[in-house]
Amino acid sequence: MGKDVSRKKKALKIITILIVLILISMIAWIIYTIAKNPLLVSQDSFIVEYGNEISVNPSDYLSEQVKKEIITKTKVNVNTNSRDEKNQYPVGEYEVILNYIHHKAIAIVIVKDTTCPQIKIPQSPIEIEEGKLSTDDFKNNYEHLFTVEDLSETNELKFDLMNVNANEVGEYEAVANCEDEWGNKAEEKFKIKIIEKPKIDNETLSKESESSKNTSTSSSKKKSSSKETTNNASSNNSSTQKENTGSSKSIKIPANPDSRVQLDGGYAIGGYTVELPEGW
């Protein structure tokens, strides 16, 4: 019995000694590691808003425990080839490398877009004649009055006209809204003014009708004048042709079947009808 207890005590002491040695080794390794690489990053990752620059200041990444003389001699390298067409770092994750002599540390930078689009609206109410308002027509005719600004791509601009009574004169509030590719939403309220239809009195209608009749009469006169001119021209042409051809007016005479008539330039053979100038 006594020997067994003694053995157990010895085994427990050995195990305790081993645990202490392991702990001492771990602490020594940590101390050695810290002493070996004095660059300690202050946090696991750093957030940067899309459109802002990624910092190259080592103090923005290193822990306060790092000595100031080390911080001032630390250089920060950012991959500048990652910029997009807008010369910005795209949304995503980046490694920022910190170098001090032969020591190196890596800081993780995450670029996020949490900024909502900016919608610019017309400064004065948009006037629309009563009864002439629909969402599609409004978008087609008035969207050019609005602008959307955002570094990221945005969806199409939408309009909420639910609170506008298109059939009643008055001023109403409508809403323009849009969303960018990262889910950031924006909306702006603007004014729509429904105005009364212009009224046309009987006098105006009478004038318009008279004007229409005068226009029609004038057009008719022009056509008639044109026809008369054409007829006169035709008559003159006919008269001219008669004058020119009067000396060669033709008549038909029968030739004696049993004889022949001598003509200027030839003969009329019996049995045929010939045409001669009048007065021949």
PASEBA-1860 file (N, C-alpha, C; in nm, 3 decimals):
! residues 280
1> MGKDVSRK> 0.083/-0.121/0.000/0.000/0.000/0.000/0.086/0.126/0.000 ~ 0.187/0.130/0.088/0.272/0.247/0.102/0.351/0.273/-0.025 ~ 0.394/0.162/-0.091/0.470/0.180/-0.215/0.383/0.238/-0.326 ~ 0.258/0.195/-0.333/0.166/0.247/-0.436/0.141/0.395/-0.419 ~ 0.123/0.438/-0.295/0.100/0.580/-0.267/0.222/0.662/-0.304 ~ 0.335/0.610/-0.274/0.461/0.679/-0.305/0.479/0.693/-0.456 ~ 0.445/0.588/-0.528/0.455/0.594/-0.674/0.359/0.697/-0.733 ~ 0.239/0.701/-0.680/0.141/0.798/-0.730/0.187/0.941/-0.705
9> KKALKIIT> 0.248/0.964/-0.589/0.296/1.098/-0.558/0.408/1.139/-0.653 ~ 0.495/1.044/-0.682/0.606/1.074/-0.773/0.552/1.105/-0.914 ~ 0.453/1.026/-0.956/0.395/1.049/-1.089/0.327/1.185/-1.096 ~ 0.258/1.225/-0.987/0.190/1.353/-0.983/0.289/1.469/-0.989 ~ 0.403/1.450/-0.919/0.506/1.553/-0.920/0.564/1.569/-1.061 ~ 0.585/1.458/-1.125/0.641/1.462/-1.261/0.545/1.534/-1.357 ~ 0.418/1.499/-1.347/0.317/1.563/-1.432/0.310/1.713/-1.405 ~ 0.316/1.750/-1.278/0.311/1.892/-1.241/0.432/1.966/-1.296
17> ILIVLILI> 0.546/1.902/-1.285/0.668/1.965/-1.336/0.657/1.984/-1.488 ~ 0.605/1.884/-1.558/0.590/1.893/-1.704/0.495/2.007/-1.744 ~ 0.385/2.019/-1.671/0.289/2.126/-1.701/0.354/2.262/-1.680 ~ 0.427/2.275/-1.570/0.494/2.403/-1.542/0.595/2.435/-1.651 ~ 0.668/2.334/-1.696/0.767/2.356/-1.802/0.700/2.399/-1.933 ~ 0.587/2.336/-1.963/0.514/2.372/-2.086/0.466/2.517/-2.079 ~ 0.410/2.557/-1.965/0.363/2.693/-1.948/0.478/2.793/-1.959 ~ 0.590/2.758/-1.897/0.707/2.846/-1.904/0.756/2.859/-2.048
25> SMIAWIIY> 0.751/2.747/-2.120/0.795/2.749/-2.261/0.703/2.837/-2.345 ~ 0.573/2.827/-2.323/0.478/2.907/-2.398/0.497/3.055/-2.370 ~ 0.514/3.088/-2.242/0.534/3.229/-2.206/0.664/3.281/-2.268 ~ 0.766/3.197/-2.263/0.894/3.238/-2.321/0.882/3.256/-2.472 ~ 0.801/3.169/-2.535/0.782/3.181/-2.681/0.709/3.309/-2.718 ~ 0.607/3.341/-2.636/0.531/3.464/-2.661/0.621/3.587/-2.643 ~ 0.699/3.584/-2.536/0.790/3.696/-2.511/0.893/3.707/-2.623 ~ 0.939/3.594/-2.667/1.039/3.592/-2.774/0.978/3.644/-2.905
33> TIAKNPLL> 0.854/3.601/-2.930/0.787/3.644/-3.052/0.766/3.795/-3.052 ~ 0.722/3.847/-2.938/0.701/3.991/-2.927/0.833/4.066/-2.944 ~ 0.933/4.011/-2.884/1.064/4.076/-2.894/1.120/4.066/-3.035 ~ 1.087/3.954/-3.100/1.135/3.933/-3.236/1.064/4.024/-3.335 ~ 0.929/4.039/-3.325/0.851/4.124/-3.415/0.777/4.229/-3.332 ~ 0.829/4.348/-3.325/0.768/4.451/-3.241/0.642/4.514/-3.301 ~ 0.610/4.474/-3.426/0.492/4.532/-3.493/0.366/4.458/-3.451 ~ 0.286/4.521/-3.369/0.160/4.462/-3.322/0.043/4.541/-3.380
41> VSQDSFIV> -0.044/4.472/-3.456/-0.162/4.537/-3.514/-0.267/4.553/-3.406 ~ -0.333/4.670/-3.406/-0.425/4.703/-3.297/-0.557/4.627/-3.302 ~ -0.601/4.581/-3.419/-0.728/4.508/-3.429/-0.726/4.413/-3.549 ~ -0.826/4.326/-3.553/-0.828/4.222/-3.657/-0.849/4.279/-3.797 ~ -0.935/4.382/-3.810/-0.962/4.440/-3.942/-0.999/4.586/-3.926 ~ -0.987/4.660/-4.038/-1.015/4.804/-4.039/-1.115/4.833/-4.151 ~ -1.216/4.913/-4.120/-1.322/4.945/-4.216/-1.293/5.080/-4.282 ~ -1.304/5.083/-4.415/-1.287/5.207/-4.491/-1.409/5.224/-4.582
49> EYGNEISV> -1.467/5.344/-4.583/-1.582/5.372/-4.668/-1.538/5.387/-4.813 ~ -1.616/5.325/-4.903/-1.585/5.333/-5.046/-1.581/5.480/-5.089 ~ -1.474/5.515/-5.158/-1.453/5.653/-5.198/-1.346/5.721/-5.115 ~ -1.313/5.663/-5.000/-1.206/5.718/-4.916/-1.075/5.642/-4.943 ~ -0.964/5.706/-4.913/-0.834/5.644/-4.934/-0.802/5.544/-4.821 ~ -0.728/5.441/-4.856/-0.676/5.349/-4.755/-0.552/5.415/-4.694 ~ -0.551/5.426/-4.565/-0.444/5.499/-4.496/-0.307/5.434/-4.514 ~ -0.207/5.520/-4.522/-0.068/5.472/-4.525/0.007/5.520/-4.400
57> NPSDYLSE> -0.069/5.558/-4.299/-0.011/5.601/-4.172/-0.001/5.481/-4.078 ~ 0.120/5.439/-4.038/0.135/5.319/-3.955/0.065/5.329/-3.820 ~ 0.051/5.449/-3.769/-0.014/5.464/-3.638/-0.162/5.429/-3.644 ~ -0.222/5.429/-3.766/-0.362/5.391/-3.780/-0.381/5.240/-3.766 ~ -0.272/5.164/-3.772/-0.282/5.018/-3.768/-0.213/4.956/-3.646 ~ -0.104/5.017/-3.599/-0.024/4.956/-3.492/-0.080/4.987/-3.354 ~ -0.057/4.893/-3.264/-0.104/4.906/-3.127/-0.030/5.019/-3.055 ~ -0.095/5.073/-2.952/-0.032/5.177/-2.872/0.089/5.124/-2.796
65> QVKKEIIT> 0.099/4.992/-2.782/0.212/4.932/-2.711/0.342/4.940/-2.792 ~ 0.326/4.960/-2.922/0.445/4.969/-3.006/0.513/5.104/-2.980 ~ 0.644/5.099/-2.966/0.720/5.221/-2.936/0.709/5.322/-3.051 ~ 0.708/5.449/-3.013/0.691/5.556/-3.111/0.805/5.559/-3.212 ~ 0.928/5.531/-3.167/1.040/5.532/-3.259/1.028/5.422/-3.364 ~ 0.960/5.312/-3.327/0.936/5.204/-3.423/0.828/5.246/-3.522 ~ 0.721/5.310/-3.469/0.610/5.354/-3.554/0.659/5.453/-3.661 ~ 0.740/5.547/-3.620/0.787/5.649/-3.714/0.876/5.590/-3.823
73> KTKVNVNT> 0.938/5.475/-3.797/1.025/5.413/-3.896/0.957/5.301/-3.974 ~ 0.828/5.280/-3.946/0.752/5.174/-4.015/0.694/5.228/-4.146 ~ 0.706/5.152/-4.251/0.651/5.188/-4.382/0.527/5.104/-4.413 ~ 0.430/5.167/-4.477/0.303/5.100/-4.510/0.291/5.088/-4.661 ~ 0.262/4.968/-4.708/0.246/4.942/-4.852/0.103/4.897/-4.881 ~ 0.040/4.969/-4.978/-0.095/4.933/-5.022/-0.088/4.904/-5.172 ~ -0.159/4.800/-5.215/-0.158/4.762/-5.357/-0.235/4.866/-5.438 ~ -0.162/4.955/-5.505/-0.228/5.063/-5.581/-0.284/5.015/-5.713
81> NSRDEKNQ> -0.255/4.892/-5.754/-0.307/4.839/-5.881/-0.452/4.793/-5.869 ~ -0.507/4.802/-5.751/-0.643/4.752/-5.728/-0.749/4.858/-5.753 ~ -0.713/4.976/-5.796/-0.811/5.084/-5.814/-0.901/5.055/-5.934 ~ -1.023/5.107/-5.927/-1.118/5.089/-6.037/-1.111/5.208/-6.133 ~ -1.207/5.213/-6.229/-1.204/5.318/-6.331/-1.230/5.456/-6.272 ~ -1.284/5.461/-6.150/-1.307/5.589/-6.083/-1.191/5.626/-5.991 ~ -1.082/5.550/-6.002/-0.961/5.571/-5.922/-0.989/5.551/-5.773 ~ -1.080/5.459/-5.744/-1.113/5.425/-5.605/-1.082/5.278/-5.581
89> YPVGEYEV> -1.061/5.245/-5.452/-1.047/5.104/-5.417/-1.186/5.041/-5.415 ~ -1.213/4.941/-5.498/-1.346/4.880/-5.503/-1.383/4.815/-5.369 ~ -1.512/4.796/-5.352/-1.559/4.727/-5.232/-1.496/4.590/-5.226 ~ -1.438/4.555/-5.110/-1.370/4.427/-5.095/-1.272/4.429/-4.979 ~ -1.189/4.325/-4.972/-1.092/4.310/-4.862/-0.950/4.321/-4.916 ~ -0.865/4.393/-4.841/-0.729/4.418/-4.884/-0.631/4.390/-4.769 ~ -0.508/4.355/-4.807/-0.400/4.338/-4.710/-0.307/4.459/-4.717 ~ -0.287/4.523/-4.601/-0.194/4.634/-4.592/-0.070/4.583/-4.518
97> ILNYIHHK> 0.044/4.597/-4.582/0.168/4.541/-4.526/0.249/4.651/-4.458 ~ 0.286/4.625/-4.332/0.367/4.718/-4.255/0.507/4.659/-4.239 ~ 0.608/4.737/-4.269/0.748/4.691/-4.264/0.832/4.780/-4.171 ~ 0.907/4.712/-4.084/1.003/4.781/-3.997/1.133/4.700/-3.997 ~ 1.236/4.756/-4.060/1.364/4.688/-4.080/1.335/4.553/-4.147 ~ 1.357/4.442/-4.076/1.327/4.312/-4.135/1.200/4.250/-4.075 ~ 1.122/4.329/-4.001/0.997/4.282/-3.941/0.879/4.321/-4.031 ~ 0.776/4.239/-4.028/0.659/4.263/-4.112/0.530/4.227/-4.037
105> AIAIVIVK> 0.427/4.309/-4.061/0.295/4.280/-4.005/0.191/4.308/-4.114 ~ 0.078/4.238/-4.107/-0.027/4.254/-4.207/-0.156/4.302/-4.139 ~ -0.212/4.410/-4.192/-0.340/4.462/-4.144/-0.446/4.436/-4.251 ~ -0.562/4.388/-4.211/-0.673/4.360/-4.303/-0.763/4.483/-4.311 ~ -0.780/4.534/-4.433/-0.866/4.651/-4.456/-0.986/4.608/-4.541 ~ -1.105/4.640/-4.494/-1.228/4.606/-4.566/-1.293/4.735/-4.615 ~ -1.307/4.745/-4.747/-1.373/4.862/-4.806/-1.522/4.830/-4.823 ~ -1.606/4.916/-4.767/-1.751/4.898/-4.774/-1.817/5.024/-4.831
113> DTTCPQIK> -1.934/5.004/-4.893/-2.014/5.116/-4.939/-2.141/5.121/-4.856 ~ -2.148/5.217/-4.766/-2.267/5.235/-4.682/-2.330/5.372/-4.706 ~ -2.285/5.441/-4.811/-2.334/5.576/-4.842/-2.454/5.569/-4.937 ~ -2.561/5.637/-4.901/-2.682/5.638/-4.985/-2.662/5.731/-5.105 ~ -2.730/5.701/-5.216/-2.725/5.791/-5.332/-2.783/5.928/-5.296 ~ -2.743/6.029/-5.372/-2.798/6.163/-5.354/-2.888/6.197/-5.472 ~ -3.014/6.230/-5.442/-3.111/6.265/-5.546/-3.132/6.416/-5.543 ~ -3.110/6.480/-5.658/-3.135/6.624/-5.668/-3.268/6.645/-5.740
121> IPQSPIEI> -3.356/6.722/-5.676/-3.492/6.742/-5.726/-3.509/6.885/-5.778 ~ -3.614/6.910/-5.859/-3.642/7.047/-5.905/-3.673/7.139/-5.786 ~ -3.629/7.263/-5.796/-3.648/7.358/-5.686/-3.791/7.410/-5.679 ~ -3.860/7.416/-5.792/-3.998/7.466/-5.794/-4.093/7.352/-5.830 ~ -4.221/7.365/-5.794/-4.317/7.259/-5.825/-4.329/7.233/-5.975 ~ -4.350/7.108/-6.010/-4.369/7.069/-6.150/-4.518/7.087/-6.184 ~ -4.547/7.171/-6.282/-4.685/7.200/-6.318/-4.736/7.102/-6.424 ~ -4.851/7.043/-6.396/-4.912/6.946/-6.487/-5.061/6.978/-6.499
129> EEGKLSTD> -5.112/6.976/-6.620/-5.254/7.007/-6.643/-5.340/6.895/-6.585 ~ -5.451/6.933/-6.526/-5.539/6.836/-6.460/-5.585/6.728/-6.559 ~ -5.585/6.605/-6.508/-5.628/6.491/-6.588/-5.520/6.434/-6.678 ~ -5.400/6.488/-6.671/-5.295/6.444/-6.761/-5.173/6.390/-6.685 ~ -5.198/6.316/-6.578/-5.087/6.262/-6.499/-5.097/6.111/-6.488 ~ -4.987/6.044/-6.525/-4.973/5.900/-6.501/-4.826/5.875/-6.471 ~ -4.798/5.764/-6.403/-4.660/5.735/-6.363/-4.567/5.722/-6.483 ~ -4.614/5.651/-6.587/-4.529/5.631/-6.705/-4.504/5.763/-6.778
137> DFKNNYEH> -4.612/5.841/-6.797/-4.597/5.970/-6.865/-4.506/6.064/-6.786 ~ -4.521/6.062/-6.653/-4.439/6.150/-6.570/-4.291/6.112/-6.584 ~ -4.262/5.982/-6.581/-4.122/5.936/-6.593/-4.064/5.976/-6.728 ~ -4.143/5.960/-6.834/-4.094/5.991/-6.969/-4.073/6.140/-6.990 ~ -4.160/6.221/-6.930/-4.159/6.365/-6.959/-4.081/6.450/-6.859 ~ -4.063/6.398/-6.736/-4.005/6.484/-6.632/-3.881/6.425/-6.562 ~ -3.843/6.302/-6.597/-3.728/6.242/-6.528/-3.599/6.322/-6.550 ~ -3.591/6.391/-6.666/-3.470/6.468/-6.696/-3.449/6.583/-6.598
145> LFTVEDLS> -3.550/6.618/-6.519/-3.537/6.725/-6.420/-3.467/6.678/-6.293 ~ -3.446/6.547/-6.280/-3.386/6.489/-6.160/-3.247/6.433/-6.194 ~ -3.158/6.437/-6.095/-3.025/6.376/-6.112/-2.993/6.291/-5.989 ~ -2.917/6.182/-6.012/-2.875/6.092/-5.904/-2.723/6.084/-5.904 ~ -2.663/6.105/-5.789/-2.517/6.100/-5.775/-2.478/5.990/-5.677 ~ -2.387/5.903/-5.720/-2.338/5.796/-5.634/-2.214/5.736/-5.700 ~ -2.115/5.698/-5.620/-1.995/5.634/-5.676/-2.026/5.495/-5.728 ~ -2.120/5.428/-5.664/-2.160/5.295/-5.707/-2.271/5.303/-5.811
153> ETNELKFD> -2.294/5.192/-5.879/-2.404/5.186/-5.977/-2.538/5.190/-5.903 ~ -2.635/5.260/-5.963/-2.767/5.271/-5.902/-2.874/5.213/-5.993 ~ -2.984/5.171/-5.932/-3.099/5.126/-6.009/-3.171/5.248/-6.067 ~ -3.268/5.224/-6.153/-3.341/5.335/-6.214/-3.418/5.414/-6.110 ~ -3.433/5.542/-6.137/-3.507/5.631/-6.048/-3.657/5.600/-6.057 ~ -3.722/5.590/-5.942/-3.865/5.559/-5.938/-3.940/5.674/-5.874 ~ -4.070/5.686/-5.910/-4.153/5.795/-5.859/-4.280/5.741/-5.795 ~ -4.309/5.791/-5.675/-4.431/5.755/-5.603/-4.526/5.874/-5.610
161> LMNVNANE> -4.635/5.856/-5.688/-4.731/5.965/-5.709/-4.865/5.936/-5.641 ~ -4.864/5.845/-5.544/-4.989/5.800/-5.481/-5.066/5.914/-5.414 ~ -4.995/6.014/-5.365/-5.063/6.122/-5.293/-5.106/6.238/-5.384 ~ -5.091/6.220/-5.513/-5.127/6.326/-5.608/-5.262/6.296/-5.672 ~ -5.358/6.388/-5.657/-5.488/6.374/-5.722/-5.482/6.449/-5.855 ~ -5.469/6.375/-5.962/-5.449/6.436/-6.094/-5.571/6.508/-6.146 ~ -5.687/6.485/-6.085/-5.812/6.544/-6.134/-5.859/6.662/-6.051 ~ -5.778/6.704/-5.956/-5.817/6.816/-5.871/-5.701/6.916/-5.863
169> VGEYEAVA> -5.733/7.040/-5.893/-5.631/7.147/-5.893/-5.576/7.164/-5.752 ~ -5.443/7.176/-5.742/-5.380/7.194/-5.612/-5.234/7.154/-5.615 ~ -5.166/7.169/-5.503/-5.024/7.135/-5.492/-5.010/7.010/-5.406 ~ -4.932/6.913/-5.453/-4.920/6.784/-5.386/-4.772/6.748/-5.366 ~ -4.751/6.651/-5.277/-4.615/6.604/-5.248/-4.596/6.464/-5.304 ~ -4.492/6.447/-5.384/-4.457/6.316/-5.441/-4.318/6.277/-5.393 ~ -4.278/6.153/-5.425/-4.150/6.102/-5.375/-4.070/6.040/-5.489 ~ -3.942/6.074/-5.495/-3.848/6.009/-5.588/-3.755/5.922/-5.506
177> NCEDEWGN> -3.731/5.798/-5.551/-3.643/5.709/-5.474/-3.559/5.622/-5.567 ~ -3.444/5.579/-5.516/-3.358/5.487/-5.590/-3.270/5.410/-5.491 ~ -3.200/5.310/-5.542/-3.117/5.222/-5.459/-2.991/5.187/-5.536 ~ -2.877/5.183/-5.465/-2.754/5.147/-5.535/-2.731/4.996/-5.527 ~ -2.624/4.949/-5.591/-2.600/4.805/-5.602/-2.569/4.737/-5.468 ~ -2.540/4.816/-5.365/-2.510/4.759/-5.233/-2.627/4.771/-5.137 ~ -2.743/4.810/-5.190/-2.863/4.814/-5.108/-2.884/4.943/-5.032 ~ -2.804/5.046/-5.059/-2.823/5.175/-4.993/-2.935/5.251/-5.063
185> KAEEKFKI> -3.038/5.289/-4.987/-3.157/5.351/-5.045/-3.162/5.500/-5.014 ~ -3.223/5.573/-5.107/-3.240/5.717/-5.088/-3.376/5.758/-5.143 ~ -3.435/5.860/-5.083/-3.560/5.916/-5.133/-3.565/6.066/-5.104 ~ -3.630/6.137/-5.195/-3.646/6.281/-5.180/-3.789/6.319/-5.217 ~ -3.848/6.409/-5.138/-3.982/6.456/-5.166/-3.977/6.581/-5.255 ~ -4.072/6.590/-5.347/-4.079/6.706/-5.435/-4.226/6.744/-5.458 ~ -4.249/6.861/-5.519/-4.384/6.914/-5.535/-4.434/6.898/-5.679 ~ -4.562/6.863/-5.688/-4.633/6.863/-5.816/-4.754/6.954/-5.802
193> KIIEKPKI> -4.770/7.044/-5.899/-4.883/7.137/-5.897/-4.977/7.104/-6.012 ~ -5.099/7.064/-5.978/-5.201/7.035/-6.078/-5.271/7.166/-6.112 ~ -5.263/7.205/-6.239/-5.322/7.332/-6.281/-5.448/7.307/-6.364 ~ -5.534/7.410/-6.370/-5.662/7.400/-6.440/-5.642/7.399/-6.591 ~ -5.728/7.323/-6.658/-5.724/7.322/-6.805/-5.757/7.460/-6.858 ~ -5.691/7.505/-6.963/-5.726/7.636/-7.021/-5.866/7.632/-7.082 ~ -5.950/7.735/-7.050/-6.087/7.739/-7.101/-6.093/7.818/-7.231 ~ -6.167/7.768/-7.330/-6.183/7.834/-7.460/-6.326/7.887/-7.469
201> DNETLSKE> -6.346/8.022/-7.476/-6.481/8.080/-7.481/-6.535/8.076/-7.624 ~ -6.666/8.112/-7.637/-6.734/8.107/-7.768/-6.671/8.202/-7.869 ~ -6.627/8.320/-7.821/-6.567/8.418/-7.910/-6.441/8.361/-7.973 ~ -6.360/8.294/-7.890/-6.236/8.233/-7.940/-6.267/8.124/-8.041 ~ -6.368/8.039/-8.008/-6.408/7.934/-8.101/-6.456/7.992/-8.234 ~ -6.536/8.107/-8.226/-6.587/8.171/-8.346/-6.473/8.223/-8.433 ~ -6.374/8.285/-8.366/-6.258/8.336/-8.439/-6.181/8.225/-8.506 ~ -6.162/8.113/-8.432/-6.090/8.000/-8.488/-6.164/7.942/-8.607
209> SESSKNTS> -6.303/7.936/-8.596/-6.383/7.883/-8.706/-6.374/7.973/-8.828 ~ -6.385/8.108/-8.805/-6.377/8.204/-8.914/-6.241/8.196/-8.982 ~ -6.138/8.182/-8.899/-6.002/8.171/-8.954/-5.989/8.047/-9.039 ~ -6.052/7.937/-8.992/-6.048/7.812/-9.067/-6.120/7.826/-9.201 ~ -6.238/7.898/-9.200/-6.313/7.919/-9.324/-6.236/8.004/-9.422 ~ -6.174/8.111/-9.371/-6.096/8.200/-9.457/-5.981/8.125/-9.522 ~ -5.919/8.041/-9.440/-5.807/7.961/-9.493/-5.855/7.869/-9.603 ~ -5.975/7.805/-9.578/-6.031/7.713/-9.677/-6.068/7.787/-9.805
217> TSSSKKKS> -6.132/7.909/-9.789/-6.172/7.988/-9.907/-6.051/8.031/-9.987 ~ -5.949/8.076/-9.915/-5.827/8.120/-9.982/-5.764/8.006/-10.060 ~ -5.766/7.888/-9.997/-5.709/7.770/-10.064/-5.789/7.736/-10.188 ~ -5.926/7.748/-10.178/-6.013/7.719/-10.292/-5.989/7.816/-10.406 ~ -5.972/7.946/-10.370/-5.947/8.047/-10.472/-5.816/8.020/-10.544 ~ -5.719/7.981/-10.466/-5.588/7.952/-10.526/-5.599/7.837/-10.626 ~ -5.676/7.733/-10.585/-5.694/7.619/-10.675/-5.767/7.661/-10.802 ~ -5.876/7.746/-10.786/-5.954/7.791/-10.901/-5.868/7.874/-10.995
225> SSKETTNN> -5.789/7.964/-10.935/-5.700/8.048/-11.016/-5.601/7.964/-11.092 ~ -5.553/7.858/-11.022/-5.456/7.769/-11.086/-5.518/7.698/-11.205 ~ -5.646/7.655/-11.189/-5.716/7.586/-11.298/-5.737/7.680/-11.417 ~ -5.780/7.807/-11.387/-5.803/7.902/-11.494/-5.676/7.930/-11.571 ~ -5.569/7.943/-11.498/-5.438/7.967/-11.563/-5.402/7.852/-11.653 ~ -5.427/7.729/-11.603/-5.397/7.609/-11.681/-5.482/7.603/-11.807 ~ -5.615/7.637/-11.792/-5.707/7.633/-11.908/-5.669/7.738/-12.011 ~ -5.634/7.859/-11.962/-5.594/7.965/-12.054/-5.469/7.928/-12.130
233> ASSNNSST> -5.379/7.867/-12.058/-5.254/7.825/-12.124/-5.282/7.721/-12.229 ~ -5.378/7.630/-12.196/-5.413/7.524/-12.290/-5.479/7.583/-12.414 ~ -5.569/7.685/-12.390/-5.640/7.750/-12.501/-5.543/7.822/-12.592 ~ -5.448/7.892/-12.531/-5.348/7.965/-12.609/-5.265/7.871/-12.693 ~ -5.230/7.760/-12.633/-5.150/7.661/-12.705/-5.226/7.607/-12.825 ~ -5.359/7.584/-12.803/-5.442/7.530/-12.911/-5.454/7.630/-13.025 ~ -5.473/7.758/-12.987/-5.486/7.863/-13.088/-5.359/7.876/-13.168 ~ -5.248/7.868/-13.096/-5.118/7.880/-13.163/-5.099/7.766/-13.261
241> QKENTGSS> -5.141/7.648/-13.217/-5.127/7.532/-13.306/-5.213/7.550/-13.431 ~ -5.335/7.608/-13.416/-5.424/7.627/-13.531/-5.362/7.725/-13.627 ~ -5.304/7.832/-13.572/-5.242/7.931/-13.660/-5.126/7.873/-13.737 ~ -5.051/7.792/-13.667/-4.932/7.734/-13.729/-4.969/7.631/-13.835 ~ -5.082/7.567/-13.819/-5.119/7.458/-13.910/-5.228/7.497/-14.008 ~ -5.270/7.625/-14.009/-5.379/7.670/-14.098/-5.345/7.650/-14.244 ~ -5.222/7.671/-14.285/-5.183/7.657/-14.426/-5.177/7.513/-14.471 ~ -5.182/7.425/-14.376/-5.172/7.282/-14.413/-5.295/7.206/-14.370
249> KSIKIPAN> -5.409/7.281/-14.357/-5.533/7.213/-14.320/-5.571/7.114/-14.429 ~ -5.604/6.992/-14.391/-5.626/6.884/-14.488/-5.774/6.863/-14.518 ~ -5.804/6.829/-14.643/-5.939/6.786/-14.682/-5.924/6.657/-14.759 ~ -6.028/6.584/-14.762/-6.025/6.455/-14.832/-6.101/6.467/-14.964 ~ -6.038/6.422/-15.070/-6.107/6.420/-15.200/-6.094/6.281/-15.258 ~ -6.200/6.234/-15.329/-6.189/6.101/-15.389/-6.113/6.108/-15.522 ~ -6.039/6.014/-15.550/-5.969/6.006/-15.679/-6.050/5.918/-15.773 ~ -6.049/5.954/-15.900/-6.121/5.874/-15.999/-6.057/5.737/-16.009
257> PDSRVQLD> -6.138/5.634/-15.993/-6.079/5.500/-15.996/-6.011/5.468/-16.128 ~ -6.056/5.536/-16.231/-5.999/5.504/-16.362/-5.890/5.601/-16.404 ~ -5.856/5.692/-16.319/-5.753/5.789/-16.355/-5.663/5.815/-16.237 ~ -5.567/5.896/-16.262/-5.481/5.935/-16.153/-5.461/6.086/-16.159 ~ -5.450/6.147/-16.046/-5.437/6.292/-16.036/-5.294/6.324/-16.002 ~ -5.239/6.416/-16.081/-5.101/6.453/-16.052/-5.101/6.554/-15.937 ~ -5.021/6.527/-15.842/-5.010/6.614/-15.724/-4.869/6.666/-15.715 ~ -4.856/6.769/-15.633/-4.724/6.825/-15.614/-4.640/6.726/-15.538
265> GGYAIGGY> -4.545/6.668/-15.605/-4.459/6.570/-15.540/-4.505/6.429/-15.563 ~ -4.614/6.402/-15.642/-4.656/6.266/-15.665/-4.793/6.258/-15.728 ~ -4.852/6.141/-15.731/-4.982/6.116/-15.792/-5.075/6.051/-15.693 ~ -5.208/6.079/-15.713/-5.310/6.006/-15.639/-5.361/5.898/-15.730 ~ -5.342/5.775/-15.693/-5.380/5.663/-15.778/-5.528/5.638/-15.762 ~ -5.594/5.609/-15.876/-5.737/5.587/-15.874/-5.780/5.486/-15.771 ~ -5.896/5.516/-15.712/-5.951/5.425/-15.612/-5.908/5.455/-15.469 ~ -5.825/5.557/-15.448/-5.779/5.590/-15.312/-5.822/5.731/-15.275
273> TVELPEGW> -5.828/5.759/-15.150/-5.860/5.892/-15.100/-5.733/5.958/-15.053 ~ -5.713/6.080/-15.094/-5.589/6.150/-15.055/-5.626/6.275/-14.976 ~ -5.532/6.324/-14.898/-5.551/6.447/-14.821/-5.467/6.556/-14.883 ~ -5.533/6.669/-14.913/-5.463/6.781/-14.977/-5.479/6.903/-14.890 ~ -5.384/6.994/-14.901/-5.399/7.121/-14.827/-5.520/7.195/-14.876 ~ -5.584/7.271/-14.784/-5.706/7.345/-14.819/-5.673/7.453/-14.922 ~ -5.756/7.464/-15.024/-5.733/7.561/-15.129/-5.648/7.507/-15.244 ~ -5.614/7.378/-15.237/-5.532/7.317/-15.343/-5.608/7.302/-15.469
END
